[in-house]
Amino acid sequence: MTERDEEREERIKMEIIVDAYTQDEQAMGWHIYLEEMMDFPFEVRCIDEQEVSPLEEGETVRVIGKPSSEPSLRQQFVTIEWNDREFGVPLSQLEPVEASADTEQAVADWHYWLER
């Protein structure tokens, strides 16, 4: 279990899931937060192979956006460029390599949320 980070907890409570009473509202809060905070495009590395994604651990790709897929509290997707194609993969399997401070914070917030 991830150690509690009070500053991150406060940001999640006050900026991301503020006024969100249902899981759907919380998921939409995350979707909006990530979309607004991440500066596209940015480089990421795959840190976790997942069944729903073709990426292998250690592989580096470019994130170019956020798809309009239905957000959930367990999975947020980002659109990547991979082998001359564009498609969505779980943000949980990626870590920024070359990205803005806001992007790094947003991705770290999402990873923290999932690990709690």
C-alpha positions, 0 to 999 in steps of 0.5 A, spaced: 500 500 500 502 506 498 504 511 504 499 516 505 500 523 501 496 529 505 498 534 499 496 529 494 490 527 498 487 534 499 488 536 491 484 529 490 479 531 494 478 539 493 480 539 485 478 532 482 472 529 486 470 535 489 462 535 489 462 528 486 457 524 490 457 518 485 462 513 482 460 516 475 461 523 478 468 521 481 470 518 474 468 524 470 472 528 475 478 524 474 477 524 466 476 532 466 482 533 471 487 529 467 485 532 460 486 539 463 492 538 466 496 533 461 500 537 456 500 533 449 504 530 446 508 527 451 513 521 452 512 515 456 514 508 458 510 502 459 511 500 466 506 494 467 504 490 461 496 489 461 492 484 457 488 490 454 494 493 451 500 491 446 505 495 450 511 491 453 514 493 459 520 498 458 517 500 451 517 508 450 511 511 446 508 518 445 501 520 448 497 525 443 491 525 447 485 523 451 480 519 448 472 520 449 471 513 452 467 512 458 471 514 464 471 509 470 474 510 477 479 504 475 481 505 468 483 512 465 485 511 457 490 516 453 491 516 446 498 513 444 502 513 437 504 506 436 507 503 430 503 508 425 497 507 429 493 511 434 489 508 440 487 508 447 491 504 452 490 505 460 494 510 463 496 506 469 501 502 465 505 508 463 510 513 466 512 520 463 519 520 461 519 527 458 513 531 460 511 538 463 511 538 471 503 538 470 503 532 466 507 528 471 503 531 477 497 528 474 499 522 472 502 521 479 496 523 482 492 517 478 497 512 480 496 514 487 489 514 487 489 507 484 494 504 489 490 506 495 
